[in-house]
Amino acid sequence: GVSFPKYISLSEAETRHVRSLLSGKLDIDNQLDGLLLVQRIDSLQYLYDEGDPEAEGFSLIEVFSHIGFEIPKEVFINWYRFDQIDTMSFNDLDNYFDDFWYPGSDDIDIFDASLTWIFSVTHNGCIKVLKL
């Protein structure tokens, strides 16, 4: 009985722009290689073990507050190799997180327009954080 939260899928040009900006921040020469970008981010992230995304009552807002991230209004969600990116309200993502992330199959990266942090949830439920 609940309608699906509003989201916008970035165009191919917008996605390339985001990938280029992130690649520049991470000193990656080949800005078109999404796999290289994912690997670089993963190598720089630290493991955050204070939250369990599979637990009932998991709250992105609580985790972000604990990490010290300012709660953004809008976030981007990377679904693969920075070639499929959606944007939506952070509150909607928090409220419907169970509908967006599936244990066992999804690795997602969440970031905002500032590109000063990347918050990742791996398919096995690990939370990783990178502050840029």
Order of alpha helices (4+ residues) and beta strands (2+ residues): beta-alpha-alpha-beta-alpha-beta-beta-alpha-alpha-beta-beta-beta
